[in-house]
Amino acid sequence: MRILGFFCVAALAWGQADARKKQTRDLKYEPDKTMDAPVAGNVRVPRSYAVVIGVSSYPKLKPAQQLKFTEADAESINSILISKEGGNFQVVHKLTGSRANLANIRKELEEWLPSVAHDDDRVLIYFAGHGFVYKGKVYLAPSDFDPANIESTGYSTEALGAAFGSKIKGKWKVLLTDACHSGAATTDTDVRTINTRLLDLNRSVYSLTASRDREVAFESPDMGGGHGVFSYYVVKGLEGEADESKDGIVTADELTAYVQRNVRDYTKGRQNPHVGSGFDNNMLLAFNPTGARSGKPPQPKFGTLIFETNLDNVEVFVDGKSAGLAGKGKNLTLPGLTPGVHQVKAVHMGYEPVGPREEMVYPGQETTVTLKLLIPRKRTKAALDKLDTATEQYLKARGPDDYRRAVRNFQEILTLDPTFSQAALFLARAYRDLTDYDQSAKHFQKAIELDPDYMEARRLYGGMLFDRGDVDEAIRQLNTVVRREKNDGTAWYLLAQAFRLKERYDEAIDAAQNAVRVNPNNAEAHLWLAEGIRMKNRFLDAIPEYKEYLRLSNYNSSAVEKFGYYFIGFGLSKKRAANTDVWREMRAYAYFGLCNCEEKLFHFDNAIFYCQKALTFDKGDPLTHYVLGRTYMKQAQATGDAGLLVASRKHFNDALTINPDLEQSAAIKGNIQTIDKFLKAR
C-alpha cells in the first residue's frame, strides 16, 4: 500500500560549531528567524518548515510492490513548497531514495523539527511510500523497511502522533496521506486501519487522506508525466487552482474541496479523499500573489487539457507556469483546471514558440490542444553578426569599462531583435560581472522567458542567485536543468553547493556524486562532495575528496590566468582579474577542510600542517586561526608540551583581531584566559 503524507514538519540539517563563517564563503546557511513577508493586507505567512519524504524502491519488498511515482511526487511537492508562487516555505528538507531510511526519518521528525519549530510557525511533512499494519499498529515504511521485521524497521504512527502532540510546535500543522494497493502490499482492512489512525492522529492537525476506508488510491503515468492522483491535485491546488475566492490565498478548506472534487471526478467516484476534524479551516497553505484577482469565483467544476505536439521535449506552459513536457506520441494531460479561458504556450529551443494563445477549459470535459512548432527561429544577419562581435569582446573583457561596453552592445542587439534569447543571456552575464544583480536577474529571466528550455540560461541564473542569497530559487532553476539534462555536471555541482548552503547535506552529497559521475575531473565536484561528507561527520571519508580537489586544481598562478579559471560557486563565475584570488581562496577552503577533519580524528600534526597551508593562501581567515589555535591547545594537552600553548594563544588572538565578532569569540576569549593563567602559574 502506498502512503503519501503531508505532515507539518520543520527540517534543517544540523551544522558544525566550527563550520567556517566568512562573508565571502559561508559554510553554514543561517535563515532569517523573523516572522515573514506580508501576504495580502494584514495577512502574513508564518515561518514555515517542511520535511518531504519519498520512497519508490524497497530492496526487501517484491518487484510487484515497488512504487513508480512517489519520488516524482516528492520532487513536485518540494518545488511548490519553496516557490514564492506557492507554499512560500523558507526551509524544506527532502529525503528520497535510500536517504529516506528509518534513522533519518526519526532524526528529522523527532529531533530536528522539534528543535526549530516554534508556536507561531507553520509545519508540514510529506511522506510518499508504503504503509503497513502489524498487530493492530500502523507503520510507515522507510526505504530500509523489512516486512519480516516490521516493528523494528517501520516508523509507527504512534511515534508520529507523539511527535505531533508533544514535541513539534506550530500554529498550523498538516498531515496528508495517500494510500493505495500498490502490488497488493496490504489488505482492505489494513487500508481502513491506516486511514482511521492517520485521521485520528492529532486533533490539532489538518489531516487529509487520499481515500475512504476500503478504497484504492490511484496513480497515473498520464498526469503531468506521472503522479499519484491525490498528490497531483495537492500540487495543482497549492499552485493556485484551489483558490476559488481568487484572493491569492489557498486555505485548508479550499484545498480540501478542490482535492476531494477532482480526485473523485478523475477516478469516477472510485477514490474519495477524506478529511479529519478540529483544524482551522482558514489555515494558509499557499499564497499565489499574481493569481489574486477580483471578480466572481469560477464554478466548482473542473476540466482537462490534453496537449499533443509534433516534437519531443516540448515544454508546455499554462497561465505562465510550466506544466510539463509533451512529445511525439506522449501527450501531456492536465486535469483539474478551472473552467474558463487559460493562456497556453509551447516552447522548444531553436523554434518560434506557439502562443501564448487562449484555450477554453469546459467544466467536466477533456479538450485536446494541438501545439505544432513549425517555424525555426531565424535571426537577421545584422543581429547575428553583432552578436558574434559582441560575444568575442565580452569574453576578452577584463574590467568594469569592458563590461559596460558589453552591456551597450547586447542592448543594441536586443533592439534589433527583441526575441534574441542569447543576447539577453549575455546581457545578464555582463550585468552580473558588474555586480548589478537586479538587472542581471531581469535579463536572465528574459532569456528564460524567450526560451524556457534554455538550460544554459537556467544554470547560469542559478549561479547568480547564490550571490543574491536566493538559494531556494537557485535550487529550483538547477533542478529544472538536471531533470532535463541528467548529465549536466556543472548544474549538479552547483546544486551540491546550494544544498550545502542550506545544510541539506545528504542531497549535497548525492548531487556532488552525480557531478563526479558525469565528470570525474571536475575539481569543484570533489570539493562539494568533501564538504557534504565532512558535515555528516564522516571525516575519514572526506579527506580523500579534499585531496582529489587539490590535485585536480593544482595550477600555478600563470596557468590560472592563461586558461581562465572559471569557478561557478558562491554565485559568480569569477574570472579574468579575479581568477587567481578565487583559486587561492578555494585552495584555502580545501586545506581548512582537511585541517578540520584531521583535528576531529586527533591527528594533530596533520591538522596543524593543513591549517598552516590554508593560511599561506588566505592569511586573513579568522576561523583557520581559531581552529589552528584549538589544535595547538589540544596537542599541548595530549603531549604536555606547554610551549605549544604560546602558538595556540597567538592564533586565538589573531582570530579575534581579524574578527572580534566571530561566533566563537566567547570560547576563544575563555581559552586565552585559561592559557594565560596556566603560563603565569608556570
N, C-alpha and C positions, 0 to 999 in steps of 0.2 A: 504494500500500500504506500502510496506516495503522499508525503505530507509537506506542504509548504506553509511556513508560518511567518507572519509579521509579528515580532514581539517588540515592545518598546524597550530598546536597549541602547546603551552608550558604549562605544568601543573605541578606545585609544590605546595604541600599543605603548608599552612602558618604555621609558628612556633610561639611559645610564646616567648616574650622577656626574660622571666625569666626561660626558659627551662634550665635544668641542663646541663652544658657543662663541662665534665670531661673526660680526655683521656681514662680512662678505661670504661666509660659508657656514650657515647654521647646520648643525648636525641633528638638532632636536627641534622639531616643529612645535612652536608654542601657539596654540589657537587663542583667539580672543575669548576671554571669560565673561564678557559683559553680556547683558541682555541685548537683544539683537536688532536687526534693521527693522524699521517700520514696515508694516504690510499695507494696510489701507486705512486711512483715517487714524483712529486711535488703536487699531489692532496691531499687535506685534507678534512676530514669530518667536517662540521661546528658543532658548539654547537647545539644540537638538542633537541627539546621539542615536546611532543605529548600528546594529550588527546584522550583516547579510550572510546567510549560510546556504550553500547549495551543494548537494551531493548527487552525482549521477552514477558513479562507479562504486560498486561494493564488491571488493575482492572475495568476500566469503559468502556471497549470495549467488544463486544460479544465474546463468546468462539471461534467462527469460525475465528475471527480476531486476535487471539493470534498468536505469531510467534514462530517458532521452533528452529532456528539455529543462531539467531542474537547474543546471548551471547557466543555461541561456536566460532562464527566468531571473536568476540571481544577478546576472550582469545587467539586465534591464532594470531591475529594482534599484541596484546600486547607482545606475546612471540617472534615473529620475529623482532619486532622493537627493543627490548632491547638486542637482540642477537648480538654478535660480528661477527657472520657469517650471517649478515642480515642488519637490519636498522642501527645498531650502535647508537641508540638514548640513550643519557645519562639519560633523565628524561621523564618518561611516567606515566601519571595518567589514571587510569581506573575507569569508572563509569558504573556499571551494575546493573540490577535489580532495586530495589526501590531507590538506591542511584543516579540513572540517572534521578533525578527529575528536574523540571524546575529551581528551586533555585540553585541547584548545577551546572547545565549546565551554567547558567548565570555567576555564580561566576568564573568558570573555564575559560570561553571564553571571558568574558568582564572585569574581574578584575585581575585574577591571571596571565593568559597568557600575557596580555599586560605589566604586572609588571616585567616579567622575560625575555621576548624575546627581542633581540637586532637586529640591522640592518643586521649583518652578520650571523644570526642564521638560522637554518632550523626548520620549524614549521609544525606540522601535527596534524590533528584532524580526528578521525574515529567515525562515527555515524552509529549505526545499529538499525533500528527501523522503525516506520511508518512515513509517510508524508501525509499531508492533504492540500487541497486548500479551502479557505473560503473567499468569497467576493473578489476574484481575487488575494489574497495573499497566499503565500506558508508558511506552518508551519511544522517544525519537531516536532514529538510527544514524549515528555518525558514520564517517567513512570507514572506520575500523570496526564497525558493528559485526558481531559474531552471533548468528541465530542459535548456536549451541551454548552460548553463554550470555543470554540476554541481560540478566541483572547486572552483570559487571561491565558490559560493553555498550549498553544503551543509556540514553540520558532520560531519566524518568520525568514525567510531568509533575511528580511530587517535588523534585528538586527545582523545576522551573517555577512552580507555584510558590515555593519558599523564597526564591529569589525575587519574584514579583511582589510578594506580600510583605517581606521584612527587610530585604537587602537593597532593592533597587528603588530609588526615589524618583519622583517625577510628577508633574502636574497632569500630563496626559501619557497614558500607556496604551499600546496597541498590540493585539495578537491576532494575526490572520493565518489560517491553516488551510491547506489544500491537500486533501487525501484522496487517493484513487487506487483501484485494483490494478496495480502495475505488476504483471506476471503473477497474479493471484498470490500476492505476498501476504494477504490476510483474509479474514472471513467477513461476512456481513455483520456478524456480532461484534467483531473487532472494530469495524468502522463506527458502529453505534457507540461503543465504549470510548473510542478515541475522540469522536466529535463531542460527546457529552462531557468528557473530562476536560477538554480544552475550552469549551464554552463556560464551564463552571470553575475554571482555574482561579480566577480572582475577580470579584465583582466590580473592582475599580478599573478593570482593563476592558478596552474596546476589543471584543473578540468576535471574529467573523470566520466561520468555517466554510469550506468550499461546497459542502453538500449536506443534506439532511441525512438522518440515520438510514443505513442500508442502501444509499445511493452511490453510484460510481462517479468519480470526478475524472473528467476527460482532459486529454492533451491532444494537440493537433499540429501536424507539420505545416499546415497552410496558414496559420495565424502569425502574420508578421515574420515568417521564416521559421516558425516552430516554437510553440509555447504551451504551457498549461492554460486551459481556457480561463480558469479563475484568475490566475496570475496575469494573463494578458489584459483582462479587463481592469484589474487593480492598477496596472501601469497606465492604461489609457485613461482611467478615471483620474489618477494623480496628474496626468498631463493636462487636465482641464476639461475632458469630456464629461466628467461627473458634475461640473459646476453649472447646475441648472439655473441658479439665480443670476449667473453671469456677473458676480461681484469680484471675480478673481480668486475666490477662496473655495477650496474643496473641503467640506466638513465631513465628519464621520457619518452623519445622516445622509448626505448627498452621495458619498462613496458607496454606502450600503445599498441605497436604492438603485444606483447605476449598476453595480456589480450583480445584484440579485436579478434585475430585469434582463440584463444582457446575457448572463450565463444561462438563465432559464430559456431565453429565446433561442440562443445558439444551439443548445443541446435538445431543443424541442421538449422541454419540460423534464428531461431525464436527470438534470442536475440542478439543485436549488440551494444556493448558499444560505446559511443560517447565521443569525446574529444573536449574541448574548444580550444581557440587560445590565443596567446600572451604570452606563457610561454617559459622558457628556455628549449629547447629540451635536453640539456646535464645536466639538474638538477640531482644531485646524490641522488638517493633514497635508495640504499642499496650497501653494499660492502661485498663481499664474498672472502676474500684473498686466501683461499685454493681452491676456484673454478676457479681462474685465470689460464689460460693455453694458450700456443701458438698454432698456427695452424688455419686452416680454420674453420669458424663458421659452425654449423650444418645447414642442410636445414631447411627453415622456415615452417616446418610441424611437428606436434607433435603426439605422440602415447599414449597408455594407457596400464598400467599393472593392472591386477586383481589378487589379492592374495587369495588363498584358503588354509586353514590349517586343521589339524586333532585335534588340541587342542584349547581350549578357551584362550583368552587373550594372544595371541602370538604377540609380538612386532616385527614389520617389519621395517627394515632399508633399505633405498635406497641411495647408494653413501655415506654411513656413517652417514646419518641423519635419525632420527626416523620419519617414515611416518604414524604411527598409529597402531591400534590393529586389528588383524583379529581373527576370531574364527570359530568354527564348525557351518556351515550354515550362517555365517556372513562374507562374503567376504569383503576385503578392496580394493576399486577401486581408482587408482591414475592416472587420466588423466593428460595431459599437460606435458608429459616428452619428452625431446629432443630425436630425433632418434639416434640410436646407442647403444653401449654396456653400461649397467649400472650394478653396483655391488649391489646385494641384499643379505639380511641376515635375518634370523628369529631366535628369541631367546625366551626361556621360562625357568623360574627358575627350576633348577633340571634336565634339559635336555641338551645334547650336541647341540650347535646351528647348524642350517642348513646354510651353506655358511660361509663367503662371496662366492658367485658364480656369474657368469656373465649371464645376461639375455638381450636379444636383444629387443629394442623398435623399432617398424616399423612405419614409418610415416602414420598417418591416420588409424592405425589398433589397435584393442584390443588384448592383449596377456594374457592368463590366466597362472599364475605361481602357481604351487602346491608346498607347503612347508610342508613336513611331519617331525615332530620331533619324532623320534622313539627310540633314544638311551638315556636312563637315564645316567646322568653323574656319572661316577664311579671314585673313588679315590683309590690310593694304600693304603694298610694298614699302611705302613711306614709314609705316609703323614698325614693320619687321626690320627694316634697315636701321632705324633709330634705336630699336631695342638691342640689336647686336652691338652697336657702338656704345650705347649707354651701359650695357652689361659689362662690356670689356673695361670701360673706365671705372665702373663701380668695383670690380674685382681687383683693380690696381690701387684703389683708394687707400690712403694712409692717415688721414686726419679729418677733422670736422669740415674743413673747407671742401675737401673732396666729396664728402658725404652730402653736403648741402648742394653741391653741383649735381650729384646723382639724383637728389630729390627733384630738382628742377627738370632734369632730363626725363625722368619717369612720369612726372606730372604732364609734360608735353605729350608723351606717348598716349597717356590716358585721354588727353584732349582729342587726339587724332582718332583713338579707338577706345571708347569708354568700357568696352567689354573685354579688354585685353587683360586676362587674369594674371599672366606672367608679369606684366608691367606693374600691376597692383601689388604682387608679391615682392618684387624688387623695391618698390617704393616703401613697402612696410619694413623691409630689411634695412634700407637706408635710414629711415626714421629710428629704427631700433639701434643702429650704430651711433646715432646722435643722442641716444637715451631719451628720445621723445616717445615714451611708451604709449601715450594716449593716441597719438597719430599713427604709431606703428600698429596698435591693436585695430584701429579703424580700418587700415588698409589690408591687414591680414584677413579681417572679417570680410572685406570687399572681395578679395581674391577667392575666398571660400564660397561666398555668395555667388560669384560668377561661375565657379567650377567647384561644386560641393565635393566632388571626388578628387580634388586636387590634394593628394595626400602629402606632398612636399610642403604645401602651404600649411596644412594642419600640423605637421611635425614641427616646422619652424615656429609656428604660432604657439605651440605647446611649450617650446623652449623659452620664448619671450615672456610667457605668462609667469614663469618662475620668478623673473625679475620684478614683476608687478605684485608678487605674493599671492597670486590666484592659483594655488596648486590644484584645487579641485577641478577648475576648468581646464587646466593643463592635462590632468588625468583623463578628462572626458575627450579632449581632442586626440590625445595619443592612443586611447583605447579604440577610437574610431579607426586610426591608422592600422593598428596591429590586428584588428578584426578583419580588415580588408586586405592587408599585406602582412601575412604572418612571418615573413622573412625580412622585415624591415628592422635590421639590427639597431639602427640609431634610435628609432622610436622605442624599442624595447629597453635600451639602457637609459633613455630619458625617463621612461616610466619607472625604472628601478630607482632612479634618483628621486622622482616625485613621491613614490611610496615610502622611500627612506625619510624624506622630509615630513611626511605625515605619520611616521612611526608605524607604518604598516609593513613590518619587516619581512613577514613570510611572502607577501606579494612582491616586495622589493627583490627578494632572493629569486623568486620564480621568474620575474621579468629579466633580471640580470642573467640568469641561466639561459633564458631564451636568446638574449643578446649574444652570449658566448656560443650558443649552438649555431646561430647564424654566422657569426664571425669570431672564431677563437682568438683572432689577433686584435680584436677591439680592446684596447687597453682600458678605457673607462668602464667597460662592462665588467671587467675583473675587479676594478676598484669598488663599484657599487655592490657587486656580489660580496666582496670582502666586508663592506660596511654593514650590509644586512646580516651577514653571519656573525659579525662581531657584536652587533646589538642584540642578537639572540644568545649572547654569552658563550658562543662556540669559538673560543679564542684560538684553539689549536687549528681548527678548520679555516679560520680567516687568514692566518699567516701566509700560506702559500698563494692565496689570491692577491694579497697586497704585493707580494714579491713578483708575481706574474705581471701585475700592472707596472711595477717599477722596471721590470725587464723590457716590456713592450714599449714603454715610453722613455727609454734611455737614450734620449737625444742630447746632443750638446746645444748650446745656445745658437750657434750658427746654423745648425740643422733645423732648429725650430723656425728660425727666421727664413731660411731658404725654402722649406717645404710648406710653411704655413700651418701652424699647429692649431687646428680648429677644435676647440673644446666646447661642445654644446652642453653645458652643465651649469648649474647655478643660474640658469636662464640664458644668458647671452652666448652667442658664438663669438668669443673674443678672439680677435685676430690682428694681424699686422703688428702695429707698435706694441700691443698688449700681449702678443703671443708668449714672449719669454716670461712675463710676470705670471700668466696663468699657468704655464708649465711648471714654474718654480713653486707656485702655490700648491698645485696638485701633488707634487712630489713631497712637499712638507706634510700635506694631508695624509698621504700614504705612510710616510715614516712615523707620523704620530700614531696612526692606527696600529702599526707594528709595535711601537713602544707600549701602547696601552695593553695590547694582547700579551706581550711578554711580561709586563708587570703583573697582570692578573694570574699568569702562570708561575709567578715567583722566580722568573728568570731575570734577576735584577741587572746583571751585567749587560745582557742583550737589550733590555729596556732602556738603560742609560745610553747605550750606543745609538739606538734608533731615535731617541728624543734629541740627542746631540746632533744627529744627522738632520733631523727635521729643522732644527734651529739654524743650520747652515743655509737652508732655503728660505726660512721665514723667522728671523730672529725676534720679531716683534709679536709673536703669538703668545698671549699670556697663559693659555691652557697648556701649551707644551712646557713652559717654565713650571707651571703648577705640578703637572704630572712628573716631570723630572725631579723637582724638589721632593715630592712624595716618595718617589722611588729611592732617591738617596737616603731618605729618612728610614724607609723600610729596610734597606740594605744595612744601614748603621745598626738598626735593632737586631738584624739577623747575625751580623758579624761581630758586633761590639766595637766597631771602628768608629770612635767618636769624631774623627777627622772628617768623615763623610757628612756630618751634620753642618759643617761650615758651608759645604757646597749646597746642601739642601736649603739652608737659610737664604743663600744668595738667590736661588731660583724662586723661592717663595716670594722674596722681596721684589724680584724683577716682575713677577706676575702682578703684584699689587701696584707697582709703579706704572706698568703699561695700562692696566685697567683696574682701578680701585673699586669699581662696582661689579666686579666679577661675581657670579653666582656663588663661587666657592670662597669668597673673601673672608667670611667668618671663620671657616675651617683653616684657611691659610694663616690668619692672624693668631688663632689658637696654637697652631703648630710652631709659629715663630716664637711665641711666648714660652712654649714648652722647651724649645731648643735653647733659647737664651737662659732660661732658668737652669737647665742642665749644664750648659757650658760655664755659667757663672759659678755654679757649685764646684765644678772641677777646678 
